[in-house]
Amino acid sequence: MTNTRLTPLAQSLPATVPFVGPETQERAQGAAFDARLGANESVFGPSPRAIAAMAETPQWMYGDPESHDLRTALAAHHGCTPAHIMVGEGIDGLLGYLVRLFVGADDPVVTSAGAYPTFNYHVAGFGGTLHTVPYVDDHEAPSSLFEKAAEVQAKLVYLANPDNPMGSHHKGKEIADALDKLPEGTLLILDEAYVECAPEGTALPLPADDPRVIRLRTFSKVYGLAGARVGYAIGHPDLIEAFHKVRNHFGMNRAAQAGALAALADQPYLAQVQQQIAHARGTIAAVARENGLTPLPSATNFVTIDCGRDVGFAKAVLDGLIARGIFVRMPFVAPQNRCIRISCGTPEMLAKFAAALPAALRDAEKT
């Protein structure tokens, strides 16, 4: 290493890519995937109105650094004020800002072992100390998280509802009731990236300015704008105001803002995609059962499939699918790593998955 001016913390950290992208795997194997079913993108695409708005956006201008129009529209959509809304570069970007605001050297934070790893990546990057609790019956456990937060006096607790990678969910009221156990001074980061896929009553039924929680939403999933990187936070105005201390004020490009605004306005298209997701979940579950596997209940745009054995067998199944041109992923912490995770896809993509799975299972039996 020739650059000796890195901070001691940066020097101590490994270079990490939380998710190896399908493009990286395609380059390594010298061939494109036939079905991209691993990144939980919406293969059904964004609203045509969003595509048109992005195409018509003049690119010679920077994006509005306040995302005024999008924040105003989101506030109207959620029944709050723009002061309750912060727009950022996807949930990943907003997580980075939140950790930067709250976490310094050795500050404790709490998450579930095996939950969304980008949060952990940011915590490590700012020198925080990560404490974990296990899943309970393939669900993140709010009561366990909040009890651990009280034990270690955590500054932040991360909880996803619905959950990635298992697809499970809690009723919003259950989380609201559990907040009574959240210690004073601890902030709950509630990641609701998949909430538009979930049953009615999954969203947290609390006012936007409840100071105990900040909710994160995204246009990357059901709205189909993963490539545009548009996420937003809903929280108390004092907390939202704090983002201005650290955020990249020109991080949101103008086309992304326009696309998200148009997508939000096209709720009939959103409803259509929700129906396609529900149908795809049923297809994936049926394929799993036909092959002797167990699909877990899903409130997301993917289905997690229990392969019924250990991580070695699940990894062999995953490798067999990838070798046959089907990009999928799997959880990485036991006991959830007995599973593979299949994103919702078009009928054509899922037909290719159905055709590849029996052979992948036969190969896995030989390992």
C-alpha positions as CSV (number, residue, x, y, z in Angstrom):
1,M,0.0,0.0,0.0
2,T,1.7,3.2,-1.1
3,N,-0.9,5.6,0.2
4,T,-0.1,5.9,3.9
5,R,-2.6,8.8,4.6
6,L,-5.6,6.5,5.1
7,T,-7.2,6.7,8.5
8,P,-6.2,3.8,10.8
9,L,-9.8,2.6,10.6
10,A,-9.8,2.6,6.8
11,Q,-6.5,0.8,6.8
12,S,-7.9,-1.9,9.1
13,L,-10.9,-2.7,6.9
14,P,-11.0,-5.1,4.0
15,A,-12.2,-4.0,0.6
16,T,-15.8,-5.3,0.6
17,V,-18.5,-5.7,-2.0
18,P,-21.6,-6.6,0.0
19,F,-23.3,-8.2,-3.0
20,V,-21.4,-9.7,-6.0
21,G,-23.4,-8.4,-9.0
22,P,-24.7,-10.6,-11.7
23,E,-22.6,-8.7,-14.2
24,T,-19.5,-9.7,-12.3
25,Q,-20.5,-13.3,-12.5
26,E,-21.4,-13.0,-16.2
27,R,-17.9,-11.6,-16.9
28,A,-16.3,-14.5,-15.0
29,Q,-18.2,-17.2,-16.8
30,G,-18.1,-15.4,-20.2
31,A,-21.8,-15.6,-20.8
32,A,-25.0,-13.7,-19.9
33,F,-27.6,-15.2,-17.6
34,D,-30.8,-16.5,-19.2
35,A,-32.9,-15.4,-16.2
36,R,-31.9,-12.7,-13.8
37,L,-33.7,-13.8,-10.6
38,G,-31.3,-12.9,-7.8
39,A,-31.3,-9.2,-7.1
40,N,-35.0,-8.6,-6.3
41,E,-35.3,-6.1,-9.1
42,S,-38.7,-5.6,-10.7
43,V,-38.3,-7.3,-14.1
44,F,-41.8,-5.9,-14.9
45,G,-40.2,-2.5,-15.3
46,P,-41.3,1.0,-14.3
47,S,-44.4,2.8,-15.3
48,P,-44.3,4.0,-19.0
49,R,-45.0,7.4,-17.6
50,A,-41.8,7.2,-15.6
51,I,-39.8,6.1,-18.6
52,A,-41.2,9.0,-20.7
53,A,-40.4,11.5,-17.9
54,M,-36.8,10.4,-17.6
55,A,-36.3,10.4,-21.4
56,E,-37.7,14.0,-21.6
57,T,-35.6,15.3,-18.7
58,P,-32.8,17.7,-19.8
59,Q,-29.5,16.2,-18.7
60,W,-27.4,19.4,-18.9
61,M,-28.8,20.5,-15.5
62,Y,-27.9,19.2,-12.1
63,G,-30.8,17.7,-10.1
64,D,-32.7,19.9,-7.7
65,P,-30.5,19.6,-4.5
66,E,-33.7,19.7,-2.4
67,S,-35.7,17.2,-4.5
68,H,-38.6,19.6,-3.8
69,D,-41.2,18.3,-6.2
70,L,-40.6,14.7,-5.2
71,R,-40.6,15.4,-1.5
72,T,-43.8,17.4,-1.8
73,A,-45.5,14.6,-3.7
74,L,-44.3,11.9,-1.3
75,A,-45.6,14.0,1.6
76,A,-49.0,14.3,0.1
77,H,-48.9,10.5,-0.6
78,H,-48.1,9.7,3.0
79,G,-50.2,12.4,4.7
80,C,-47.4,14.4,6.2
81,T,-45.3,17.4,5.3
82,P,-42.2,17.7,3.1
83,A,-40.3,18.4,6.3
84,H,-40.9,14.7,7.3
85,I,-39.3,13.4,4.0
86,M,-35.7,13.0,2.9
87,V,-34.8,11.7,-0.6
88,G,-31.5,9.9,-1.1
89,E,-29.6,7.6,-3.3
90,G,-31.6,4.5,-2.5
91,I,-32.0,3.0,0.9
92,D,-28.3,2.1,0.9
93,G,-27.3,5.7,0.6
94,L,-29.7,6.8,3.3
95,L,-28.4,4.1,5.6
96,G,-24.9,5.5,5.1
97,Y,-26.0,9.0,6.0
98,L,-27.9,7.7,9.1
99,V,-24.9,5.7,10.3
100,R,-22.6,8.7,9.7
101,L,-25.0,10.9,11.8
102,F,-25.2,8.5,14.7
103,V,-22.2,6.1,14.9
104,G,-18.7,6.9,15.9
105,A,-15.8,4.7,17.2
106,D,-17.2,1.8,19.3
107,D,-20.7,3.1,19.3
108,P,-23.1,0.1,19.7
109,V,-25.8,-0.8,17.1
110,V,-28.1,-3.8,16.9
111,T,-29.3,-5.9,13.9
112,S,-30.4,-9.5,13.2
113,A,-27.7,-12.0,12.3
114,G,-28.1,-12.5,8.5
115,A,-30.2,-9.4,7.9
116,Y,-29.5,-6.9,5.1
117,P,-25.7,-6.6,5.1
118,T,-25.2,-3.1,3.7
119,F,-26.2,-1.7,7.1
120,N,-23.3,-3.7,8.7
121,Y,-21.0,-2.4,6.0
122,H,-21.7,1.2,6.9
123,V,-21.4,0.5,10.6
124,A,-17.9,-1.0,10.1
125,G,-16.9,1.9,7.9
126,F,-17.6,4.4,10.8
127,G,-16.0,2.2,13.5
128,G,-19.2,1.2,15.3
129,T,-19.7,-2.1,17.2
130,L,-22.3,-4.4,15.8
131,H,-24.4,-6.6,18.1
132,T,-26.7,-9.3,16.6
133,V,-29.7,-11.4,17.6
134,P,-30.9,-14.5,15.8
135,Y,-34.0,-14.8,13.7
136,V,-36.9,-16.6,15.3
137,D,-38.8,-19.0,13.0
138,D,-37.3,-17.2,10.0
139,H,-38.6,-13.8,11.2
140,E,-36.6,-10.9,12.5
141,A,-37.6,-10.6,16.2
142,P,-38.4,-7.0,17.3
143,S,-38.6,-7.9,21.0
144,S,-35.2,-9.6,20.8
145,L,-33.7,-6.6,18.9
146,F,-35.1,-4.1,21.4
147,E,-34.0,-6.2,24.4
148,K,-30.4,-6.3,23.0
149,A,-30.5,-2.6,22.4
150,A,-31.4,-2.0,26.0
151,E,-28.6,-4.4,27.1
152,V,-25.9,-2.6,25.1
153,Q,-27.4,0.9,25.0
154,A,-27.5,0.9,21.3
155,K,-27.8,4.1,19.3
156,L,-29.4,2.4,16.3
157,V,-31.5,-0.7,15.7
158,Y,-32.0,-2.0,12.2
159,L,-35.2,-4.0,11.4
160,A,-36.6,-4.8,7.9
161,N,-40.3,-5.4,7.6
162,P,-40.9,-7.3,5.3
163,D,-37.6,-9.0,5.7
164,N,-34.8,-9.7,3.2
165,P,-33.6,-12.5,2.8
166,M,-36.4,-14.6,4.2
167,G,-39.5,-12.8,2.8
168,S,-41.3,-12.9,6.2
169,H,-43.2,-10.0,7.8
170,H,-44.8,-8.7,10.9
171,K,-48.0,-6.7,11.2
172,G,-47.2,-3.1,11.6
173,K,-49.2,-2.9,14.8
174,E,-47.0,-5.7,16.3
175,I,-43.9,-3.5,15.7
176,A,-45.6,-0.4,17.1
177,D,-46.6,-2.3,20.3
178,A,-43.0,-3.7,20.6
179,L,-41.6,-0.1,20.5
180,D,-42.6,0.2,24.2
181,K,-39.5,-1.9,24.8
182,L,-37.2,0.3,22.7
183,P,-34.8,2.1,25.2
184,E,-34.9,5.8,25.4
185,G,-32.3,7.4,23.1
186,T,-32.3,4.4,20.7
187,L,-33.5,5.0,17.1
188,L,-35.2,2.3,15.2
189,I,-34.3,2.2,11.5
190,L,-37.3,0.4,9.9
191,D,-36.6,-0.7,6.4
192,E,-39.8,-1.0,4.5
193,A,-38.3,-1.5,1.1
194,Y,-40.8,-4.3,0.2
195,V,-43.9,-2.9,2.0
196,E,-45.8,-2.3,-1.3
197,C,-45.6,-6.1,-1.9
198,A,-47.0,-7.0,1.6
199,P,-50.5,-7.6,2.9
200,E,-52.5,-4.6,4.2
201,G,-51.5,-3.7,7.7
202,T,-47.8,-4.4,7.3
203,A,-46.8,-0.7,7.3
204,L,-46.1,0.9,10.6
205,P,-49.3,2.6,11.8
206,L,-47.6,5.5,13.6
207,P,-47.4,9.2,12.9
208,A,-44.6,10.3,10.6
209,D,-43.1,12.4,13.4
210,D,-42.8,9.7,16.0
211,P,-39.2,10.4,17.2
212,R,-38.4,6.7,18.0
213,V,-38.3,5.5,14.4
214,I,-37.3,6.5,10.9
215,R,-38.9,4.6,8.0
216,L,-37.0,3.9,4.8
217,R,-38.8,3.3,1.5
218,T,-37.6,2.8,-2.1
219,F,-38.5,3.1,-5.8
220,S,-36.2,0.2,-6.5
221,K,-38.6,-2.7,-5.9
222,V,-42.3,-2.5,-7.0
223,Y,-41.8,0.8,-8.8
224,G,-39.2,-0.8,-10.9
225,L,-36.5,2.0,-10.8
226,A,-33.6,0.1,-9.2
227,G,-31.2,1.6,-11.7
228,A,-32.2,5.1,-10.9
229,R,-31.4,4.7,-7.2
230,V,-34.2,6.6,-5.5
231,G,-35.0,6.0,-1.8
232,Y,-36.6,8.1,0.8
233,A,-36.9,8.4,4.6
234,I,-40.0,9.3,6.7
235,G,-39.2,10.7,10.1
236,H,-39.4,13.5,12.6
237,P,-38.5,16.9,11.0
238,D,-35.6,17.4,13.4
239,L,-34.0,14.2,12.3
240,I,-34.8,14.8,8.7
241,E,-33.1,18.2,9.0
242,A,-30.0,16.6,10.3
243,F,-29.4,14.8,6.9
244,H,-28.5,18.2,5.5
245,K,-25.4,18.2,7.6
246,V,-23.9,15.2,5.8
247,R,-25.7,14.3,2.6
248,N,-24.5,14.7,-1.0
249,H,-26.7,17.6,-2.1
250,F,-26.3,16.8,-5.8
251,G,-26.5,13.0,-5.3
252,M,-29.9,12.7,-6.8
253,N,-29.8,13.2,-10.6
254,R,-32.6,15.1,-12.3
255,A,-33.8,12.1,-14.4
256,A,-34.2,9.9,-11.3
257,Q,-36.2,12.6,-9.6
258,A,-38.5,13.0,-12.6
259,G,-38.9,9.2,-13.0
260,A,-39.8,8.7,-9.3
261,L,-42.3,11.5,-9.4
262,A,-44.0,10.1,-12.5
263,A,-44.0,6.5,-11.0
264,L,-45.6,7.7,-7.8
265,A,-48.3,9.4,-9.8
266,D,-49.1,6.2,-11.7
267,Q,-50.7,4.1,-8.9
268,P,-52.8,2.0,-11.4
269,Y,-49.5,0.8,-12.9
270,L,-48.2,0.0,-9.4
271,A,-51.4,-2.1,-8.8
272,Q,-50.7,-4.0,-12.0
273,V,-47.2,-4.9,-11.0
274,Q,-48.4,-6.0,-7.6
275,Q,-50.7,-8.5,-9.3
276,Q,-47.8,-9.7,-11.5
277,I,-45.6,-10.2,-8.3
278,A,-48.4,-12.1,-6.6
279,H,-48.8,-14.4,-9.6
280,A,-45.0,-14.9,-9.9
281,R,-44.8,-15.8,-6.2
282,G,-47.4,-18.5,-6.8
283,T,-45.5,-19.9,-9.7
284,I,-42.2,-20.0,-7.8
285,A,-43.9,-21.8,-4.9
286,A,-45.5,-24.3,-7.2
287,V,-42.1,-25.1,-8.9
288,A,-40.5,-25.6,-5.5
289,R,-43.2,-28.0,-4.3
290,E,-43.0,-29.9,-7.6
291,N,-39.4,-30.6,-6.8
292,G,-39.8,-31.6,-3.2
293,L,-38.7,-28.3,-1.7
294,T,-40.6,-25.9,0.7
295,P,-41.4,-22.4,-0.3
296,L,-41.6,-20.0,2.6
297,P,-44.5,-17.5,2.9
298,S,-43.5,-14.3,1.2
299,A,-44.5,-10.6,1.6
300,T,-41.9,-9.5,-0.9
301,N,-41.1,-9.7,-4.6
302,F,-39.1,-12.9,-4.1
303,V,-39.7,-16.3,-2.6
304,T,-37.2,-18.0,-0.3
305,I,-37.1,-21.8,-0.8
306,D,-36.1,-24.1,2.0
307,C,-33.8,-26.8,0.4
308,G,-34.3,-29.0,3.5
309,R,-30.7,-29.7,4.3
310,D,-27.6,-27.7,5.2
311,V,-25.7,-24.8,3.6
312,G,-23.6,-27.2,1.5
313,F,-26.6,-28.6,-0.2
314,A,-28.3,-25.2,-0.7
315,K,-25.0,-23.8,-2.2
316,A,-24.7,-26.8,-4.5
317,V,-28.3,-26.1,-5.8
318,L,-27.5,-22.4,-6.2
319,D,-24.3,-23.3,-8.1
320,G,-26.2,-25.7,-10.3
321,L,-28.7,-23.0,-11.2
322,I,-26.0,-20.4,-12.0
323,A,-24.2,-23.0,-14.2
324,R,-27.4,-23.3,-16.1
325,G,-27.8,-19.6,-16.7
326,I,-30.2,-18.8,-13.8
327,F,-29.0,-16.0,-11.5
328,V,-30.2,-16.5,-7.9
329,R,-28.9,-15.8,-4.4
330,M,-29.1,-17.3,-1.0
331,P,-29.0,-16.2,2.7
332,F,-25.5,-16.3,4.2
333,V,-26.0,-17.0,7.9
334,A,-27.2,-20.2,9.5
335,P,-29.9,-21.5,9.8
336,Q,-31.3,-19.4,7.0
337,N,-28.5,-20.5,4.6
338,R,-30.3,-23.8,4.1
339,C,-32.4,-21.8,1.6
340,I,-32.1,-20.2,-1.8
341,R,-33.9,-17.0,-2.8
342,I,-35.7,-16.5,-6.1
343,S,-36.8,-13.1,-7.3
344,C,-40.2,-12.7,-9.1
345,G,-39.8,-12.9,-12.8
346,T,-41.7,-13.0,-16.1
347,P,-43.4,-16.2,-17.1
348,E,-40.5,-16.8,-19.5
349,M,-37.9,-16.4,-16.8
350,L,-39.7,-18.6,-14.4
351,A,-40.1,-21.3,-17.0
352,K,-36.3,-21.3,-17.5
353,F,-35.9,-21.6,-13.7
354,A,-38.4,-24.5,-13.6
355,A,-36.5,-26.3,-16.4
356,A,-33.1,-25.8,-14.7
357,L,-34.1,-26.7,-11.1
358,P,-34.4,-30.5,-11.4
359,A,-31.0,-30.9,-12.9
360,A,-29.5,-28.6,-10.3
361,L,-31.0,-30.7,-7.6
362,R,-29.7,-33.9,-9.1
363,D,-26.2,-32.4,-9.2
364,A,-26.5,-31.3,-5.6
365,E,-27.4,-34.8,-4.6
366,K,-24.0,-36.0,-5.9
367,T,-22.0,-33.5,-3.8
